[in-house]
Amino acid sequence: MPLKGIPLSITPELLYALARMGHGDKLVIADSNFPSDSVAKSCIITNPIRIHGKTSDVLSDILTLIPIDTYRNDPIIVMDRVPLDKERDLYIPAYELIAKASNKDIN
């Protein structure tokens, strides 16, 4: 039975990982091209938690459950857009969510 108020994109594994997080812990939200298997080997949770959906939707759902860590100077790190995407001014929905949640412009 699902918990009330937990977004459907938040799997039990992700909810467990979020519940264990504290100040300074890191969470990577990435697309399927990110080398999650090799990166996870050096983490506390050594198996990647795979979630289906758009990264911006997953990020939005996560932000309903946990705040951005204000005890760090750099609580959010994003991958830069490639030059062609910058030239086209490609819109990245996650950037807007992060800017609103952190009160910082990341474009």
Beta strands, then each sheet from edge to edge (+ up, - down):
end
